Amino acid sequence: MTRSRACPTCGTMQEFRKLDDDEKAAVRAKRGESHYVDDLWRCTAAGCLTYFRAGRLSDRDRLPESFVKEEAAAGE
Ligand SMILES: [Zn+2]
């Protein structure tokens, strides 16, 4: 499931999807084990790592750079 949202990083409308388990783990590693990650969505544009909390575009951050490579590899 994806949602179309205006990505503040891309500056255009993009498809967002919920974080997968690896991405959730990475966010928890950065923000703390108790950080709630089940309503976080990420931009699926190539090279864009922006994620935000559902309904709160201001509550956003970027995934670690390693997820750029994973995304590119999965697309081949
Ligand atoms: Zn984006």
PDB file of the backbone (N, CA, C, O) and the ligand in Angstrom, with CONECT records:
HET     ZN  A 101       1
ATOM      1  N   MET A   1       0.843  -1.198   0.000  1.00  0.00           N
ATOM      2  CA  MET A   1       0.000   0.000   0.000  1.00  0.00           C
ATOM      3  C   MET A   1       0.877   1.245   0.000  1.00  0.00           C
ATOM      4  O   MET A   1       1.829   1.361   0.772  1.00  0.00           O
ATOM      5  N   THR A   2       0.532   2.161  -0.877  1.00  0.00           N
ATOM      6  CA  THR A   2       1.274   3.412  -0.926  1.00  0.00           C
ATOM      7  C   THR A   2       0.294   4.586  -0.877  1.00  0.00           C
ATOM      8  O   THR A   2      -0.901   4.444  -1.136  1.00  0.00           O
ATOM      9  N   ARG A   3       0.845   5.737  -0.537  1.00  0.00           N
ATOM     10  CA  ARG A   3       0.066   6.973  -0.535  1.00  0.00           C
ATOM     11  C   ARG A   3       0.838   8.026  -1.311  1.00  0.00           C
ATOM     12  O   ARG A   3       2.065   8.090  -1.232  1.00  0.00           O
ATOM     13  N   SER A   4       0.125   8.842  -2.052  1.00  0.00           N
ATOM     14  CA  SER A   4       0.767   9.958  -2.740  1.00  0.00           C
ATOM     15  C   SER A   4       0.809  11.155  -1.799  1.00  0.00           C
ATOM     16  O   SER A   4      -0.210  11.582  -1.258  1.00  0.00           O
ATOM     17  N   ARG A   5       2.010  11.680  -1.622  1.00  0.00           N
ATOM     18  CA  ARG A   5       2.182  12.856  -0.773  1.00  0.00           C
ATOM     19  C   ARG A   5       3.219  13.773  -1.415  1.00  0.00           C
ATOM     20  O   ARG A   5       4.061  13.321  -2.192  1.00  0.00           O
ATOM     21  N   ALA A   6       3.155  15.040  -1.093  1.00  0.00           N
ATOM     22  CA  ALA A   6       4.191  15.967  -1.526  1.00  0.00           C
ATOM     23  C   ALA A   6       5.417  15.738  -0.642  1.00  0.00           C
ATOM     24  O   ALA A   6       5.372  15.946   0.571  1.00  0.00           O
ATOM     25  N   CYS A   7       6.515  15.307  -1.271  1.00  0.00           N
ATOM     26  CA  CYS A   7       7.730  15.056  -0.501  1.00  0.00           C
ATOM     27  C   CYS A   7       8.508  16.367  -0.336  1.00  0.00           C
ATOM     28  O   CYS A   7       8.848  17.008  -1.330  1.00  0.00           O
ATOM     29  N   PRO A   8       8.792  16.768   0.897  1.00  0.00           N
ATOM     30  CA  PRO A   8       9.506  18.028   1.124  1.00  0.00           C
ATOM     31  C   PRO A   8      10.948  17.986   0.613  1.00  0.00           C
ATOM     32  O   PRO A   8      11.548  19.027   0.345  1.00  0.00           O
ATOM     33  N   THR A   9      11.497  16.780   0.480  1.00  0.00           N
ATOM     34  CA  THR A   9      12.872  16.645  -0.011  1.00  0.00           C
ATOM     35  C   THR A   9      12.918  16.658  -1.530  1.00  0.00           C
ATOM     36  O   THR A   9      13.743  17.349  -2.127  1.00  0.00           O
ATOM     37  N   CYS A  10      12.021  15.887  -2.158  1.00  0.00           N
ATOM     38  CA  CYS A  10      11.966  15.826  -3.617  1.00  0.00           C
ATOM     39  C   CYS A  10      11.357  17.106  -4.195  1.00  0.00           C
ATOM     40  O   CYS A  10      11.720  17.538  -5.289  1.00  0.00           O
ATOM     41  N   GLY A  11      10.423  17.708  -3.441  1.00  0.00           N
ATOM     42  CA  GLY A  11       9.743  18.891  -3.923  1.00  0.00           C
ATOM     43  C   GLY A  11       8.640  18.591  -4.930  1.00  0.00           C
ATOM     44  O   GLY A  11       8.136  19.489  -5.605  1.00  0.00           O
ATOM     45  N   THR A  12       8.271  17.309  -5.020  1.00  0.00           N
ATOM     46  CA  THR A  12       7.221  16.879  -5.955  1.00  0.00           C
ATOM     47  C   THR A  12       6.341  15.838  -5.265  1.00  0.00           C
ATOM     48  O   THR A  12       6.664  15.368  -4.174  1.00  0.00           O
ATOM     49  N   MET A  13       5.220  15.480  -5.912  1.00  0.00           N
ATOM     50  CA  MET A  13       4.389  14.400  -5.394  1.00  0.00           C
ATOM     51  C   MET A  13       5.130  13.080  -5.569  1.00  0.00           C
ATOM     52  O   MET A  13       5.697  12.811  -6.627  1.00  0.00           O
ATOM     53  N   GLN A  14       5.118  12.260  -4.518  1.00  0.00           N
ATOM     54  CA  GLN A  14       5.796  10.969  -4.580  1.00  0.00           C
ATOM     55  C   GLN A  14       4.923   9.909  -3.917  1.00  0.00           C
ATOM     56  O   GLN A  14       4.019  10.221  -3.142  1.00  0.00           O
ATOM     57  N   GLU A  15       5.214   8.654  -4.238  1.00  0.00           N
ATOM     58  CA  GLU A  15       4.560   7.542  -3.551  1.00  0.00           C
ATOM     59  C   GLU A  15       5.319   7.251  -2.257  1.00  0.00           C
ATOM     60  O   GLU A  15       6.545   7.146  -2.251  1.00  0.00           O
ATOM     61  N   PHE A  16       4.575   7.123  -1.178  1.00  0.00           N
ATOM     62  CA  PHE A  16       5.153   6.752   0.105  1.00  0.00           C
ATOM     63  C   PHE A  16       4.625   5.381   0.514  1.00  0.00           C
ATOM     64  O   PHE A  16       3.482   5.029   0.222  1.00  0.00           O
ATOM     65  N   ARG A  17       5.468   4.619   1.188  1.00  0.00           N
ATOM     66  CA  ARG A  17       5.026   3.328   1.733  1.00  0.00           C
ATOM     67  C   ARG A  17       5.487   3.226   3.175  1.00  0.00           C
ATOM     68  O   ARG A  17       6.384   3.949   3.607  1.00  0.00           O
ATOM     69  N   LYS A  18       4.862   2.319   3.913  1.00  0.00           N
ATOM     70  CA  LYS A  18       5.262   2.114   5.296  1.00  0.00           C
ATOM     71  C   LYS A  18       6.656   1.512   5.356  1.00  0.00           C
ATOM     72  O   LYS A  18       7.082   0.810   4.439  1.00  0.00           O
ATOM     73  N   LEU A  19       7.361   1.793   6.444  1.00  0.00           N
ATOM     74  CA  LEU A  19       8.710   1.249   6.604  1.00  0.00           C
ATOM     75  C   LEU A  19       8.659  -0.266   6.710  1.00  0.00           C
ATOM     76  O   LEU A  19       7.738  -0.823   7.308  1.00  0.00           O
ATOM     77  N   ASP A  20       9.661  -0.936   6.123  1.00  0.00           N
ATOM     78  CA  ASP A  20       9.765  -2.378   6.321  1.00  0.00           C
ATOM     79  C   ASP A  20      10.528  -2.644   7.626  1.00  0.00           C
ATOM     80  O   ASP A  20      10.956  -1.715   8.311  1.00  0.00           O
ATOM     81  N   ASP A  21      10.684  -3.920   7.951  1.00  0.00           N
ATOM     82  CA  ASP A  21      11.252  -4.263   9.258  1.00  0.00           C
ATOM     83  C   ASP A  21      12.683  -3.750   9.437  1.00  0.00           C
ATOM     84  O   ASP A  21      13.053  -3.289  10.517  1.00  0.00           O
ATOM     85  N   ASP A  22      13.480  -3.834   8.377  1.00  0.00           N
ATOM     86  CA  ASP A  22      14.859  -3.346   8.468  1.00  0.00           C
ATOM     87  C   ASP A  22      14.895  -1.838   8.711  1.00  0.00           C
ATOM     88  O   ASP A  22      15.714  -1.338   9.483  1.00  0.00           O
ATOM     89  N   GLU A  23      14.011  -1.140   8.052  1.00  0.00           N
ATOM     90  CA  GLU A  23      13.966   0.320   8.200  1.00  0.00           C
ATOM     91  C   GLU A  23      13.479   0.711   9.589  1.00  0.00           C
ATOM     92  O   GLU A  23      13.997   1.647  10.198  1.00  0.00           O
ATOM     93  N   LYS A  24      12.468  -0.021  10.090  1.00  0.00           N
ATOM     94  CA  LYS A  24      12.000   0.235  11.447  1.00  0.00           C
ATOM     95  C   LYS A  24      13.127   0.034  12.457  1.00  0.00           C
ATOM     96  O   LYS A  24      13.291   0.822  13.389  1.00  0.00           O
ATOM     97  N   ALA A  25      13.902  -1.039  12.257  1.00  0.00           N
ATOM     98  CA  ALA A  25      15.011  -1.331  13.169  1.00  0.00           C
ATOM     99  C   ALA A  25      16.044  -0.210  13.144  1.00  0.00           C
ATOM    100  O   ALA A  25      16.606   0.159  14.175  1.00  0.00           O
ATOM    101  N   ALA A  26      16.282   0.323  11.953  1.00  0.00           N
ATOM    102  CA  ALA A  26      17.265   1.400  11.817  1.00  0.00           C
ATOM    103  C   ALA A  26      16.782   2.667  12.518  1.00  0.00           C
ATOM    104  O   ALA A  26      17.573   3.374  13.144  1.00  0.00           O
ATOM    105  N   VAL A  27      15.488   2.953  12.413  1.00  0.00           N
ATOM    106  CA  VAL A  27      14.942   4.138  13.079  1.00  0.00           C
ATOM    107  C   VAL A  27      15.022   3.960  14.593  1.00  0.00           C
ATOM    108  O   VAL A  27      15.375   4.891  15.317  1.00  0.00           O
ATOM    109  N   ARG A  28      14.693   2.761  15.063  1.00  0.00           N
ATOM    110  CA  ARG A  28      14.771   2.504  16.504  1.00  0.00           C
ATOM    111  C   ARG A  28      16.203   2.616  17.013  1.00  0.00           C
ATOM    112  O   ARG A  28      16.443   3.097  18.121  1.00  0.00           O
ATOM    113  N   ALA A  29      17.151   2.169  16.195  1.00  0.00           N
ATOM    114  CA  ALA A  29      18.554   2.244  16.606  1.00  0.00           C
ATOM    115  C   ALA A  29      18.981   3.698  16.784  1.00  0.00           C
ATOM    116  O   ALA A  29      19.826   4.011  17.623  1.00  0.00           O
ATOM    117  N   LYS A  30      18.390   4.573  15.987  1.00  0.00           N
ATOM    118  CA  LYS A  30      18.759   5.984  16.031  1.00  0.00           C
ATOM    119  C   LYS A  30      17.957   6.747  17.080  1.00  0.00           C
ATOM    120  O   LYS A  30      18.508   7.581  17.800  1.00  0.00           O
ATOM    121  N   ARG A  31      16.671   6.467  17.168  1.00  0.00           N
ATOM    122  CA  ARG A  31      15.762   7.262  18.004  1.00  0.00           C
ATOM    123  C   ARG A  31      15.445   6.623  19.348  1.00  0.00           C
ATOM    124  O   ARG A  31      14.865   7.271  20.220  1.00  0.00           O
ATOM    125  N   GLY A  32      15.819   5.355  19.527  1.00  0.00           N
ATOM    126  CA  GLY A  32      15.543   4.685  20.789  1.00  0.00           C
ATOM    127  C   GLY A  32      14.539   3.556  20.616  1.00  0.00           C
ATOM    128  O   GLY A  32      13.654   3.622  19.763  1.00  0.00           O
ATOM    129  N   GLU A  33      14.686   2.524  21.431  1.00  0.00           N
ATOM    130  CA  GLU A  33      13.856   1.328  21.304  1.00  0.00           C
ATOM    131  C   GLU A  33      12.374   1.616  21.483  1.00  0.00           C
ATOM    132  O   GLU A  33      11.536   0.910  20.922  1.00  0.00           O
ATOM    133  N   SER A  34      12.042   2.634  22.250  1.00  0.00           N
ATOM    134  CA  SER A  34      10.637   2.910  22.528  1.00  0.00           C
ATOM    135  C   SER A  34      10.004   3.810  21.467  1.00  0.00           C
ATOM    136  O   SER A  34       8.809   4.100  21.527  1.00  0.00           O
ATOM    137  N   HIS A  35      10.799   4.245  20.507  1.00  0.00           N
ATOM    138  CA  HIS A  35      10.275   5.126  19.463  1.00  0.00           C
ATOM    139  C   HIS A  35       9.231   4.382  18.642  1.00  0.00           C
ATOM    140  O   HIS A  35       9.482   3.274  18.170  1.00  0.00           O
ATOM    141  N   TYR A  36       8.062   4.991  18.473  1.00  0.00           N
ATOM    142  CA  TYR A  36       6.977   4.325  17.758  1.00  0.00           C
ATOM    143  C   TYR A  36       7.201   4.418  16.253  1.00  0.00           C
ATOM    144  O   TYR A  36       7.292   5.516  15.705  1.00  0.00           O
ATOM    145  N   VAL A  37       7.291   3.269  15.584  1.00  0.00           N
ATOM    146  CA  VAL A  37       7.680   3.254  14.170  1.00  0.00           C
ATOM    147  C   VAL A  37       6.600   2.680  13.246  1.00  0.00           C
ATOM    148  O   VAL A  37       6.806   2.607  12.034  1.00  0.00           O
ATOM    149  N   ASP A  38       5.453   2.271  13.802  1.00  0.00           N
ATOM    150  CA  ASP A  38       4.459   1.575  12.986  1.00  0.00           C
ATOM    151  C   ASP A  38       3.600   2.498  12.135  1.00  0.00           C
ATOM    152  O   ASP A  38       2.808   2.018  11.324  1.00  0.00           O
ATOM    153  N   ASP A  39       3.734   3.800  12.297  1.00  0.00           N
ATOM    154  CA  ASP A  39       2.977   4.700  11.418  1.00  0.00           C
ATOM    155  C   ASP A  39       3.910   5.639  10.656  1.00  0.00           C
ATOM    156  O   ASP A  39       3.541   6.763  10.315  1.00  0.00           O
ATOM    157  N   LEU A  40       5.122   5.155  10.397  1.00  0.00           N
ATOM    158  CA  LEU A  40       6.078   5.944   9.625  1.00  0.00           C
ATOM    159  C   LEU A  40       6.018   5.529   8.155  1.00  0.00           C
ATOM    160  O   LEU A  40       5.907   4.346   7.833  1.00  0.00           O
ATOM    161  N   TRP A  41       6.093   6.514   7.281  1.00  0.00           N
ATOM    162  CA  TRP A  41       6.038   6.285   5.832  1.00  0.00           C
ATOM    163  C   TRP A  41       7.291   6.861   5.202  1.00  0.00           C
ATOM    164  O   TRP A  41       7.784   7.906   5.626  1.00  0.00           O
ATOM    165  N   ARG A  42       7.812   6.171   4.178  1.00  0.00           N
ATOM    166  CA  ARG A  42       8.998   6.683   3.501  1.00  0.00           C
ATOM    167  C   ARG A  42       8.715   6.971   2.036  1.00  0.00           C
ATOM    168  O   ARG A  42       7.869   6.335   1.407  1.00  0.00           O
ATOM    169  N   CYS A  43       9.444   7.942   1.511  1.00  0.00           N
ATOM    170  CA  CYS A  43       9.385   8.281   0.097  1.00  0.00           C
ATOM    171  C   CYS A  43      10.046   7.162  -0.705  1.00  0.00           C
ATOM    172  O   CYS A  43      11.119   6.686  -0.333  1.00  0.00           O
ATOM    173  N   THR A  44       9.415   6.739  -1.799  1.00  0.00           N
ATOM    174  CA  THR A  44       9.979   5.644  -2.598  1.00  0.00           C
ATOM    175  C   THR A  44      10.782   6.140  -3.798  1.00  0.00           C
ATOM    176  O   THR A  44      11.254   5.331  -4.597  1.00  0.00           O
ATOM    177  N   ALA A  45      10.943   7.450  -3.936  1.00  0.00           N
ATOM    178  CA  ALA A  45      11.748   7.971  -5.043  1.00  0.00           C
ATOM    179  C   ALA A  45      13.197   7.500  -4.892  1.00  0.00           C
ATOM    180  O   ALA A  45      13.725   7.424  -3.783  1.00  0.00           O
ATOM    181  N   ALA A  46      13.833   7.184  -6.035  1.00  0.00           N
ATOM    182  CA  ALA A  46      15.211   6.709  -6.015  1.00  0.00           C
ATOM    183  C   ALA A  46      16.117   7.724  -5.331  1.00  0.00           C
ATOM    184  O   ALA A  46      16.138   8.899  -5.696  1.00  0.00           O
ATOM    185  N   GLY A  47      16.865   7.257  -4.332  1.00  0.00           N
ATOM    186  CA  GLY A  47      17.826   8.114  -3.655  1.00  0.00           C
ATOM    187  C   GLY A  47      17.250   8.975  -2.559  1.00  0.00           C
ATOM    188  O   GLY A  47      17.998   9.662  -1.863  1.00  0.00           O
ATOM    189  N   CYS A  48      15.939   8.960  -2.382  1.00  0.00           N
ATOM    190  CA  CYS A  48      15.320   9.783  -1.340  1.00  0.00           C
ATOM    191  C   CYS A  48      15.062   8.931  -0.101  1.00  0.00           C
ATOM    192  O   CYS A  48      14.484   7.848  -0.189  1.00  0.00           O
ATOM    193  N   LEU A  49      15.492   9.430   1.041  1.00  0.00           N
ATOM    194  CA  LEU A  49      15.420   8.663   2.289  1.00  0.00           C
ATOM    195  C   LEU A  49      14.454   9.286   3.287  1.00  0.00           C
ATOM    196  O   LEU A  49      14.432   8.907   4.458  1.00  0.00           O
ATOM    197  N   THR A  50      13.673  10.220   2.833  1.00  0.00           N
ATOM    198  CA  THR A  50      12.778  10.933   3.743  1.00  0.00           C
ATOM    199  C   THR A  50      11.668  10.023   4.264  1.00  0.00           C
ATOM    200  O   THR A  50      11.042   9.292   3.497  1.00  0.00           O
ATOM    201  N   TYR A  51      11.432  10.076   5.570  1.00  0.00           N
ATOM    202  CA  TYR A  51      10.254   9.410   6.115  1.00  0.00           C
ATOM    203  C   TYR A  51       9.562  10.373   7.058  1.00  0.00           C
ATOM    204  O   TYR A  51      10.180  11.298   7.585  1.00  0.00           O
ATOM    205  N   PHE A  52       8.264  10.149   7.267  1.00  0.00           N
ATOM    206  CA  PHE A  52       7.538  10.989   8.217  1.00  0.00           C
ATOM    207  C   PHE A  52       6.418  10.203   8.858  1.00  0.00           C
ATOM    208  O   PHE A  52       6.025   9.140   8.376  1.00  0.00           O
ATOM    209  N   ARG A  53       5.912  10.742   9.952  1.00  0.00           N
ATOM    210  CA  ARG A  53       4.830  10.098  10.675  1.00  0.00           C
ATOM    211  C   ARG A  53       3.502  10.423   9.990  1.00  0.00           C
ATOM    212  O   ARG A  53       3.279  11.557   9.566  1.00  0.00           O
ATOM    213  N   ALA A  54       2.631   9.434   9.884  1.00  0.00           N
ATOM    214  CA  ALA A  54       1.337   9.625   9.224  1.00  0.00           C
ATOM    215  C   ALA A  54       0.607  10.819   9.817  1.00  0.00           C
ATOM    216  O   ALA A  54       0.422  10.917  11.030  1.00  0.00           O
ATOM    217  N   GLY A  55       0.196  11.728   8.935  1.00  0.00           N
ATOM    218  CA  GLY A  55      -0.569  12.886   9.368  1.00  0.00           C
ATOM    219  C   GLY A  55       0.262  14.004   9.958  1.00  0.00           C
ATOM    220  O   GLY A  55      -0.274  15.054  10.311  1.00  0.00           O
ATOM    221  N   ARG A  56       1.576  13.793  10.071  1.00  0.00           N
ATOM    222  CA  ARG A  56       2.439  14.814  10.670  1.00  0.00           C
ATOM    223  C   ARG A  56       3.687  14.993   9.814  1.00  0.00           C
ATOM    224  O   ARG A  56       4.761  14.487  10.140  1.00  0.00           O
ATOM    225  N   LEU A  57       3.525  15.710   8.733  1.00  0.00           N
ATOM    226  CA  LEU A  57       4.639  15.880   7.804  1.00  0.00           C
ATOM    227  C   LEU A  57       5.832  16.576   8.452  1.00  0.00           C
ATOM    228  O   LEU A  57       6.965  16.450   7.988  1.00  0.00           O
ATOM    229  N   SER A  58       5.564  17.313   9.532  1.00  0.00           N
ATOM    230  CA  SER A  58       6.663  18.031  10.193  1.00  0.00           C
ATOM    231  C   SER A  58       7.527  17.092  11.031  1.00  0.00           C
ATOM    232  O   SER A  58       8.666  17.422  11.359  1.00  0.00           O
ATOM    233  N   ASP A  59       6.981  15.912  11.379  1.00  0.00           N
ATOM    234  CA  ASP A  59       7.720  14.946  12.184  1.00  0.00           C
ATOM    235  C   ASP A  59       8.436  13.995  11.233  1.00  0.00           C
ATOM    236  O   ASP A  59       7.993  12.870  11.005  1.00  0.00           O
ATOM    237  N   ARG A  60       9.554  14.470  10.680  1.00  0.00           N
ATOM    238  CA  ARG A  60      10.216  13.684   9.653  1.00  0.00           C
ATOM    239  C   ARG A  60      11.726  13.656   9.860  1.00  0.00           C
ATOM    240  O   ARG A  60      12.295  14.455  10.603  1.00  0.00           O
ATOM    241  N   ASP A  61      12.348  12.707   9.175  1.00  0.00           N
ATOM    242  CA  ASP A  61      13.789  12.530   9.265  1.00  0.00           C
ATOM    243  C   ASP A  61      14.217  11.743   8.027  1.00  0.00           C
ATOM    244  O   ASP A  61      13.415  11.502   7.124  1.00  0.00           O
ATOM    245  N   ARG A  62      15.478  11.351   7.998  1.00  0.00           N
ATOM    246  CA  ARG A  62      15.961  10.558   6.873  1.00  0.00           C
ATOM    247  C   ARG A  62      16.472   9.218   7.369  1.00  0.00           C
ATOM    248  O   ARG A  62      17.040   9.123   8.457  1.00  0.00           O
ATOM    249  N   LEU A  63      16.268   8.181   6.562  1.00  0.00           N
ATOM    250  CA  LEU A  63      16.819   6.866   6.869  1.00  0.00           C
ATOM    251  C   LEU A  63      18.322   6.899   6.639  1.00  0.00           C
ATOM    252  O   LEU A  63      18.823   7.777   5.937  1.00  0.00           O
ATOM    253  N   PRO A  64      19.054   5.939   7.230  1.00  0.00           N
ATOM    254  CA  PRO A  64      20.503   5.861   6.981  1.00  0.00           C
ATOM    255  C   PRO A  64      20.802   5.681   5.487  1.00  0.00           C
ATOM    256  O   PRO A  64      20.000   5.120   4.740  1.00  0.00           O
ATOM    257  N   GLU A  65      21.972   6.168   5.076  1.00  0.00           N
ATOM    258  CA  GLU A  65      22.359   6.110   3.658  1.00  0.00           C
ATOM    259  C   GLU A  65      22.347   4.686   3.095  1.00  0.00           C
ATOM    260  O   GLU A  65      22.171   4.504   1.890  1.00  0.00           O
ATOM    261  N   SER A  66      22.531   3.682   3.945  1.00  0.00           N
ATOM    262  CA  SER A  66      22.587   2.302   3.470  1.00  0.00           C
ATOM    263  C   SER A  66      21.311   1.889   2.753  1.00  0.00           C
ATOM    264  O   SER A  66      21.336   0.992   1.910  1.00  0.00           O
ATOM    265  N   PHE A  67      20.189   2.540   3.083  1.00  0.00           N
ATOM    266  CA  PHE A  67      18.929   2.147   2.454  1.00  0.00           C
ATOM    267  C   PHE A  67      18.789   2.683   1.029  1.00  0.00           C
ATOM    268  O   PHE A  67      17.906   2.242   0.294  1.00  0.00           O
ATOM    269  N   VAL A  68      19.628   3.608   0.635  1.00  0.00           N
ATOM    270  CA  VAL A  68      19.649   4.027  -0.769  1.00  0.00           C
ATOM    271  C   VAL A  68      20.112   2.860  -1.629  1.00  0.00           C
ATOM    272  O   VAL A  68      19.506   2.568  -2.660  1.00  0.00           O
ATOM    273  N   LYS A  69      21.179   2.196  -1.210  1.00  0.00           N
ATOM    274  CA  LYS A  69      21.740   1.095  -1.984  1.00  0.00           C
ATOM    275  C   LYS A  69      20.772  -0.087  -2.051  1.00  0.00           C
ATOM    276  O   LYS A  69      20.623  -0.719  -3.097  1.00  0.00           O
ATOM    277  N   GLU A  70      20.118  -0.377  -0.930  1.00  0.00           N
ATOM    278  CA  GLU A  70      19.177  -1.493  -0.928  1.00  0.00           C
ATOM    279  C   GLU A  70      18.034  -1.250  -1.892  1.00  0.00           C
ATOM    280  O   GLU A  70      17.597  -2.146  -2.615  1.00  0.00           O
ATOM    281  N   GLU A  71      17.565  -0.015  -1.882  1.00  0.00           N
ATOM    282  CA  GLU A  71      16.434   0.337  -2.744  1.00  0.00           C
ATOM    283  C   GLU A  71      16.845   0.179  -4.217  1.00  0.00           C
ATOM    284  O   GLU A  71      16.075  -0.339  -5.025  1.00  0.00           O
ATOM    285  N   ALA A  72      18.050   0.622  -4.557  1.00  0.00           N
ATOM    286  CA  ALA A  72      18.519   0.540  -5.937  1.00  0.00           C
ATOM    287  C   ALA A  72      18.695  -0.919  -6.365  1.00  0.00           C
ATOM    288  O   ALA A  72      18.337  -1.285  -7.484  1.00  0.00           O
ATOM    289  N   ALA A  73      19.237  -1.743  -5.487  1.00  0.00           N
ATOM    290  CA  ALA A  73      19.468  -3.139  -5.810  1.00  0.00           C
ATOM    291  C   ALA A  73      18.148  -3.877  -6.044  1.00  0.00           C
ATOM    292  O   ALA A  73      18.046  -4.728  -6.928  1.00  0.00           O
ATOM    293  N   ALA A  74      17.141  -3.536  -5.235  1.00  0.00           N
ATOM    294  CA  ALA A  74      15.852  -4.208  -5.347  1.00  0.00           C
ATOM    295  C   ALA A  74      15.157  -3.855  -6.648  1.00  0.00           C
ATOM    296  O   ALA A  74      14.286  -4.592  -7.108  1.00  0.00           O
ATOM    297  N   GLY A  75      15.536  -2.727  -7.245  1.00  0.00           N
ATOM    298  CA  GLY A  75      14.860  -2.264  -8.429  1.00  0.00           C
ATOM    299  C   GLY A  75      15.428  -2.837  -9.727  1.00  0.00           C
ATOM    300  O   GLY A  75      14.872  -2.597 -10.799  1.00  0.00           O
ATOM    301  N   GLU A  76      16.517  -3.584  -9.647  1.00  0.00           N
ATOM    302  CA  GLU A  76      17.142  -4.094 -10.859  1.00  0.00           C
ATOM    303  C   GLU A  76      16.413  -5.299 -11.442  1.00  0.00           C
ATOM    304  O   GLU A  76      16.829  -5.835 -12.469  1.00  0.00           O
TER     305      GLU A  76
HETATM  306 ZN    ZN A 101      11.286  12.162  -1.630  1.00  0.00          ZN2+
END
